[in-house]
Amino acid sequence: MESKINILILEDVWEDAYLIEKSLKKEHISFDSLLVETREDFVEGIKQFAPDIILSDHSLPQFDSEGALQISQKFCPETPFILVTGTVSEEFAVTILKKGASDYVLKDHLTRLGPAVLQALEQKKLREQKKAAEQALYRQNEELIKINAELDQFVYSASHDLRSPITGLIGLLGLAKKHEHDLDLLREYHQKMQFSINRLDIILSEILDYSYNARQDIRLETIDIKSLINKCLRNLKHLPEYKKVEPRVTIKESVQLISDQHRLSVMLSSLIKNAIQFYDSSKHSSFFRIDVSVSDSVVITLEDNGIGIKSSVLPNVYKMFYRGSSQSQGAGLGLYITQEIVTKLGGEINITSVQDQGTLVKVVLPLLQPTDGPDRSLFTPEVIGKLISQYDKAGYLKGQDVVCKIFKPNSMDTWYCINMNPADMESIWCIAVIEEAGRRQVKVCSTLRNELESFTLPFLGLHIERDRHFKPINAQEAYEKLLSGEVV
């Protein structure tokens, strides 16, 4: 065996214990052993020594192997238990095996002990693998049940929510044709059309956010939380109520915030949007306060003095497609997506609210660490943009749902692979293979398309497959070609 194991030996004869250890060493089993004789020492040995396997004599001064087996099943039920004893009846051997012992070995046949120990440990490993597989299968089954239930609800609710503004638009267009010479009525119809279009846009945005969170992996990067909040606020300036509510932001950072920027942006935008839309017009001064603390964890609190949430509505706010107020304009996915994002990032969210007084949202997220810590300086928007537009050799590779573009820039000793997922046209994955002193180093990063606004990205279109450079190839083969340096 390669790894060392702990063997707890319950034996009152020192010479027998010596022979047991000697027989195990002959089988090249690497182990540490602890020899005990009494019930108390046996229990203490299980607790402190954490044995991988237990070897027990049958007859001891204070108790016997059946008592030892009961103790081991109580404190370490998964640990193999082998009876190593003198002559016992066949009937007793069958009984001890039925009660849970892994095997029994007679002391005058210790050549069997090594193989018995190895077999017992292998069976334990197989049991653990089976248990892990069953637990994974159970989790997948539970997730599948959840996904199927959500899908059923999603299809029904999304189709209804999408048809509603479209039906409204169709009706308004019909009315506009009938009153095309009445400018006042046309203005009124146009305003209502704009409202329907805006509502449709909100619904589609929520559906896209839901799809992104459900399908995309977590992408870790260092985040400037102040800039991210300001960006969220700028993106919400179009809301009619925006200028009526005062934002107050406080940030305390003692360490760098590393998390998924896109998901944090969706979460913050949803919470800020709710604070703005559900402001209380009867109050002299309306505000919402965002406090962010980054230390051992990320704590984000958002408090407003808006209309609040009814106590009967509060337990339902995380439900899919739930709208607790007539002021809700979206599909009722906002807080559902927010909770799903927080859960995916390993955090917790809590909402407390008092009607007519305001709402307090508290989100606690763990500090996440990147697995390999890619060198982000290699993948700035400027670098990626220039690399995309300047290359001398290029080829398109296609795997399952992924289109890759591989090229080597004119003046750089680096191969770059740009990965694009057609289902998520907003994001770009860039893999760089850097050659230094004859060795290749692979680094990976991701960025968002909207971070490359100053560059033209013609290959991000849906006609990519019609390009004359396109070559159908398996994604795994693409990576192998990239790593081998083969010209594509």
C-alpha positions in Angstrom: 0.0 0.0 0.0 1.2 3.5 -0.8 -0.5 5.5 2.0 0.0 4.7 5.7 -3.0 3.5 7.6 -3.9 3.4 11.4 -4.5 0.0 12.8 -6.1 -0.4 16.3 -5.2 -3.8 17.8 -7.3 -5.1 20.7 -5.1 -7.8 22.2 -4.0 -8.8 25.7 -1.0 -11.0 24.7 2.0 -8.9 23.6 3.6 -11.8 21.7 0.4 -12.3 19.6 0.3 -8.5 18.8 4.0 -8.7 17.7 3.2 -11.6 15.3 0.2 -9.7 13.9 2.3 -6.7 13.1 5.1 -8.9 11.6 2.7 -10.6 9.3 1.3 -7.3 8.1 4.8 -5.9 7.4 5.5 -9.0 5.3 2.7 -7.9 3.0 4.4 -4.5 2.7 1.4 -2.7 4.4 2.5 0.7 5.7 0.8 1.4 9.1 0.9 2.9 12.5 -0.6 0.7 15.2 -2.0 1.2 18.7 -2.2 -1.7 21.1 -5.0 -1.7 23.7 -6.3 -4.3 26.2 -9.2 -2.8 28.1 -12.7 -1.5 27.2 -11.8 2.0 28.3 -8.5 2.1 26.2 -10.4 0.6 23.3 -13.0 3.4 23.3 -10.3 6.0 23.8 -8.3 4.6 20.9 -11.3 4.8 18.6 -11.9 8.4 19.5 -8.3 9.6 19.5 -6.4 7.3 17.1 -9.1 7.3 14.4 -8.3 3.8 13.1 -8.7 2.8 9.5 -9.2 -0.8 10.6 -9.6 -2.7 13.9 -8.1 -6.1 14.6 -9.6 -7.7 17.7 -8.9 -10.9 19.7 -11.9 -12.8 20.9 -11.3 -13.5 24.6 -10.1 -10.6 26.7 -10.1 -10.2 30.5 -12.8 -7.6 30.6 -14.9 -8.3 27.5 -15.0 -10.2 24.3 -15.0 -9.5 20.5 -18.8 -9.2 20.3 -18.6 -6.4 22.8 -15.8 -4.8 20.9 -17.7 -5.1 17.7 -20.7 -3.3 19.2 -18.5 -0.5 20.5 -16.9 -0.1 17.0 -20.3 0.0 15.3 -21.4 2.7 17.7 -18.4 5.0 17.4 -17.0 4.1 13.9 -19.6 2.0 12.0 -17.7 2.4 8.6 -14.4 1.1 10.0 -13.6 -2.6 9.1 -13.5 -5.0 12.0 -11.5 -8.2 11.7 -11.5 -10.9 14.3 -8.0 -12.3 14.9 -8.2 -15.2 17.4 -7.4 -18.8 18.2 -9.7 -21.6 17.5 -13.4 -20.6 17.3 -16.3 -22.7 16.2 -17.7 -22.3 12.7 -21.0 -21.4 14.2 -19.5 -18.4 16.1 -17.5 -17.3 13.0 -20.8 -17.2 11.0 -22.5 -15.3 13.9 -19.8 -12.6 14.2 -19.8 -12.1 10.4 -23.6 -11.7 10.4 -23.3 -9.1 13.1 -21.1 -6.9 11.0 -17.5 -8.1 11.2 -15.5 -7.8 7.9 -13.6 -11.1 8.3 -12.0 -13.5 10.8 -8.5 -14.9 10.8 -7.1 -17.7 12.9 -3.8 -16.9 14.7 -2.2 -20.1 13.3 -3.0 -18.9 9.8 -1.7 -15.3 10.0 -0.7 -15.5 6.3 -4.3 -14.7 5.6 -4.3 -11.5 7.7 -2.5 -9.2 5.2 -4.8 -10.1 2.3 -7.9 -9.9 4.6 -6.9 -6.4 5.7 -6.3 -5.2 2.1 -9.7 -6.7 1.0 -11.5 -5.1 4.0 -10.0 -1.7 3.2 -10.9 -2.1 -0.5 -14.5 -3.0 0.4 -14.6 0.1 2.7 -13.4 2.3 -0.2 -16.0 0.8 -2.5 -18.7 1.4 0.0 -17.6 5.0 0.4 -17.6 5.5 -3.3 -21.0 3.9 -3.6 -22.4 6.1 -0.8 -20.9 9.2 -2.5 -22.4 8.2 -5.8 -25.8 7.6 -4.2 -25.6 11.0 -2.5 -24.6 12.7 -5.7 -27.4 10.9 -7.5 -29.9 12.0 -4.8 -28.7 15.6 -5.1 -29.0 15.5 -8.9 -32.4 13.9 -8.7 -33.6 16.6 -6.3 -32.1 19.3 -8.6 -33.8 17.7 -11.6 -37.2 17.7 -9.7 -36.7 21.4 -8.9 -35.7 22.2 -12.5 -38.6 20.3 -14.0 -41.0 22.1 -11.6 -39.5 25.4 -12.4 -39.6 24.6 -16.1 -43.3 23.9 -16.0 -44.0 27.1 -14.2 -41.5 29.0 -16.3 -43.2 27.9 -19.6 -46.7 28.8 -18.4 -45.8 32.1 -16.7 -43.3 33.3 -19.2 -45.6 32.7 -22.1 -48.4 34.5 -20.3 -46.2 37.4 -19.3 -44.8 37.7 -22.8 -48.1 37.5 -24.5 -49.7 40.2 -22.3 -47.7 43.2 -23.5 -47.7 41.9 -27.0 -51.5 41.5 -27.0 -51.7 45.1 -25.6 -49.5 46.4 -28.4 -51.6 44.6 -31.1 -54.8 46.2 -29.6 -53.2 49.7 -29.4 -52.0 49.5 -33.0 -55.5 48.6 -34.1 -56.9 51.6 -32.2 -54.2 53.9 -33.6 -55.2 53.0 -37.1 -58.8 53.9 -36.4 -57.9 57.2 -34.9 -54.9 58.1 -37.0 -56.1 61.7 -37.4 -56.7 62.3 -33.7 -53.2 63.5 -32.4 -54.2 63.5 -28.7 -55.4 60.0 -28.8 -52.4 58.9 -30.8 -50.1 60.4 -28.2 -52.0 58.5 -25.5 -51.7 55.2 -27.5 -48.0 55.8 -28.1 -47.4 56.3 -24.3 -49.3 53.1 -23.6 -47.3 51.3 -26.4 -44.1 52.5 -24.8 -45.2 51.2 -21.4 -45.9 47.8 -23.0 -42.6 47.7 -24.7 -40.7 48.7 -21.6 -42.5 46.0 -19.6 -41.7 43.4 -22.3 -38.0 44.5 -22.1 -38.0 44.1 -18.3 -39.5 40.6 -18.6 -37.0 39.5 -21.2 -34.1 40.9 -19.2 -35.3 38.9 -16.1 -35.6 35.8 -18.2 -32.1 36.3 -19.6 -30.7 36.8 -16.0 -32.5 33.7 -14.9 -31.0 31.7 -17.8 -27.5 33.1 -17.2 -27.4 32.2 -13.5 -28.8 28.7 -14.1 -26.4 27.8 -17.0 -23.2 29.7 -16.5 -20.3 28.8 -14.2 -19.1 31.2 -11.5 -16.4 33.5 -12.9 -14.1 34.9 -10.2 -12.4 38.2 -10.6 -11.3 41.2 -8.5 -14.2 43.7 -8.2 -14.2 47.4 -7.6 -17.5 47.4 -5.7 -17.8 51.2 -5.7 -17.6 51.3 -9.4 -19.9 48.4 -9.8 -22.6 50.1 -7.6 -22.2 53.4 -9.6 -22.6 51.5 -12.8 -25.8 49.9 -11.5 -27.1 53.3 -10.5 -26.3 54.7 -14.0 -28.1 51.9 -15.7 -31.3 52.6 -13.7 -31.4 56.4 -14.5 -34.1 55.7 -17.0 -36.6 54.8 -14.3 -39.3 57.5 -13.9 -38.8 57.4 -10.1 -35.0 57.6 -10.1 -34.7 61.3 -9.4 -37.3 61.1 -6.6 -35.1 58.8 -4.4 -31.7 59.7 -2.9 -29.0 57.0 -2.9 -26.6 56.9 0.0 -23.6 54.6 -0.4 -21.0 53.6 2.2 -18.2 51.1 1.5 -15.6 49.7 3.9 -13.0 47.4 2.3 -10.1 45.9 4.3 -9.4 43.2 1.7 -10.0 42.8 -2.0 -13.4 41.7 -3.1 -13.2 38.6 -5.4 -16.5 37.3 -6.7 -18.6 36.9 -9.8 -19.0 40.5 -11.1 -21.9 39.8 -13.5 -23.9 38.0 -10.8 -23.2 40.7 -8.3 -24.3 43.3 -10.8 -27.6 41.5 -11.5 -28.3 41.1 -7.7 -27.5 44.8 -6.9 -29.5 46.1 -9.8 -32.5 44.1 -8.8 -32.4 45.3 -5.2 -31.7 48.9 -6.1 -34.5 48.8 -8.7 -37.0 47.6 -6.1 -35.9 50.4 -3.7 -36.5 53.0 -6.4 -39.8 51.7 -7.8 -41.4 51.1 -4.5 -40.6 54.5 -2.9 -43.2 56.2 -0.8 -44.4 59.3 -2.5 -46.2 60.5 0.7 -42.9 61.0 2.5 -41.1 64.3 2.4 -37.7 62.7 1.7 -37.2 59.3 0.0 -33.9 57.5 0.2 -32.2 54.1 0.1 -28.9 53.3 1.8 -26.4 50.8 0.6 -23.7 49.7 3.1 -20.9 47.3 1.9 -18.4 45.8 4.2 -15.6 43.5 2.9 -13.4 41.8 5.5 -13.9 38.1 6.6 -17.0 38.1 4.4 -18.9 40.4 2.1 -21.9 42.0 3.9 -24.2 44.1 1.7 -27.2 45.8 3.3 -29.8 47.9 1.4 -32.3 49.8 3.5 -35.0 52.1 2.2 -37.9 54.1 3.6 -40.3 53.1 0.9 -43.8 51.6 1.1 -42.6 48.4 2.6 -43.9 44.9 2.1 -47.1 43.5 3.6 -46.5 40.8 6.2 -48.8 38.4 4.2 -46.6 39.0 1.1 -43.2 38.8 2.7 -43.0 34.9 2.9 -43.6 34.6 -0.8 -41.2 37.2 -2.3 -38.6 34.6 -3.3 -41.1 32.5 -5.3 -40.7 32.2 -9.0 -43.0 34.6 -11.0 -44.5 36.0 -7.8 -45.7 39.6 -7.9 -46.8 41.0 -4.6 -47.8 44.4 -5.8 -49.6 46.0 -8.7 -46.6 48.2 -9.1 -44.5 45.2 -10.2 -43.6 45.6 -13.9 -41.5 42.5 -14.5 -42.1 38.8 -14.7 -41.9 38.4 -10.9 -38.4 36.9 -11.2 -36.3 39.6 -9.5 -36.0 38.4 -5.9 -36.2 34.8 -7.1 -33.1 35.3 -9.2 -31.4 37.3 -6.4 -31.8 34.5 -4.0 -30.6 31.9 -6.6 -27.5 34.1 -7.2 -26.8 34.4 -3.5 -27.2 30.6 -3.0 -24.9 29.9 -6.0 -22.2 32.1 -4.5 -22.6 30.3 -1.2 -24.2 33.1 0.8 -27.4 34.0 2.6 -30.1 36.7 2.1 -32.6 38.0 4.6 -35.4 40.5 4.0 -37.3 42.3 6.8 -39.9 44.9 6.1 -42.6 46.9 7.8 -45.5 48.2 5.7 -45.4 52.0 5.2 -42.0 52.2 6.9 -39.5 50.5 4.7 -37.5 47.4 3.9 -34.1 46.1 4.9 -32.2 43.5 2.8 -29.0 41.9 4.1 -26.8 39.7 1.9 -23.8 37.9 3.4 -21.4 36.3 0.9 -18.2 34.4 1.5 -14.9 35.7 0.2 -14.1 33.6 -2.8 -10.5 32.9 -4.0 -9.6 32.2 -7.7 -8.3 28.7 -8.2 -5.3 29.5 -10.3 -5.1 33.2 -10.1 -4.9 34.1 -13.8 -2.7 37.1 -14.7 -5.4 39.6 -15.5 -2.8 42.0 -16.9 -2.5 39.7 -19.9 -6.2 40.1 -20.7 -7.2 43.7 -20.4 -9.9 44.9 -22.7 -7.4 46.8 -24.8 -5.1 43.7 -25.2 -8.0 41.4 -26.1 -9.4 44.0 -28.5 -6.1 44.5 -30.3 -5.5 40.8 -30.4 -8.8 40.1 -32.0 -8.3 42.7 -34.7 -4.6 41.9 -35.5 -3.5 38.4 -36.3 -1.7 36.6 -39.1 -3.0 33.0 -38.8 -6.5 32.1 -37.7 -8.9 29.3 -37.6 -12.3 28.6 -36.2 -12.9 25.6 -34.1 -16.3 24.3 -33.0 -17.1 22.0 -30.0 -20.4 21.5 -28.2 -22.0 24.9 -27.9 -18.6 26.6 -28.1 -17.0 28.4 -31.0 -13.2 29.0 -30.7 -11.0 31.3 -32.6 -7.3 30.4 -32.4 -4.6 32.7 -33.7 -1.1 33.9 -33.1 -0.6 37.7 -33.2 2.1 39.0 -35.6 4.6 40.3 -32.9 3.8 38.0 -30.0 5.1 34.6 -28.8 1.7 33.7 -27.6 -1.2 31.6 -28.9 -4.6 32.9 -28.0 -7.9 31.1 -28.1 -11.1 33.1 -27.9 -14.1 31.0 -26.8 -17.6 32.2 -27.5 -20.8 30.6 -26.3 -23.6 31.3 -28.8 -26.1 31.0 -26.0 -24.3 33.8 -24.1 -23.1 36.3 -26.6 -22.3 38.8 -23.9 -19.3 36.9 -22.5 -15.9 36.0 -23.9 -13.4 33.4 -22.6 -9.8 33.9 -23.6 -7.2 31.2 -23.2 -3.6 32.1 -23.6 -0.7 29.7 -24.1 2.5 31.7 -23.3 5.8 30.2 -24.4 8.8 31.0 -22.2 12.2 29.3 -22.4 10.7 26.4 -24.3 7.9 25.8 -21.8 4.2 26.5 -22.3 2.0 28.0 -19.6 -1.8 28.1 -19.9 -3.8 31.0 -18.5 -7.5 31.6 -18.6 -9.7 34.7 -18.1 -13.1 35.9 -19.0 -14.5 39.3 -19.8 -17.8 40.8 -20.8 -18.6 42.0 -24.3 -19.7 45.4 -23.0 -16.2 46.0 -21.6 -14.9 46.0 -25.1 -17.2 48.8 -26.4 -14.3 50.5 -28.2 -13.5 47.5 -30.4 -15.3 45.9 -33.3 -15.9 42.2 -32.7 -17.3 40.9 -36.1 -17.0 37.2 -35.2 -19.5 37.5 -32.4 -22.3 37.3 -34.9 -24.6 34.3 -35.5 -23.2 33.8 -39.1 -19.9 32.5 -37.7 -20.6 29.0 -39.1 -20.7 30.4 -42.7 -17.2 31.8 -42.4 -14.8 30.1 -44.9 -12.2 29.5 -42.2 -14.7 27.5 -40.1 -13.6 23.9 -39.4 -15.9 21.5 -37.5 -13.8 20.0 -34.7 -14.3 18.6 -31.3 -13.6 21.0 -28.4 -11.2 18.6 -26.8 -9.2 18.3 -30.1 -9.2 22.1 -30.2 -7.4 22.3 -26.8 -5.0 19.6 -27.8 -4.1 21.4 -30.9 -3.7 24.6 -29.0 -1.4 23.1 -26.4 0.7 21.2 -29.0 1.3 24.3 -30.9 -0.1 22.8 -34.1 -0.9 25.3 -36.8 -4.7 25.5 -37.3 
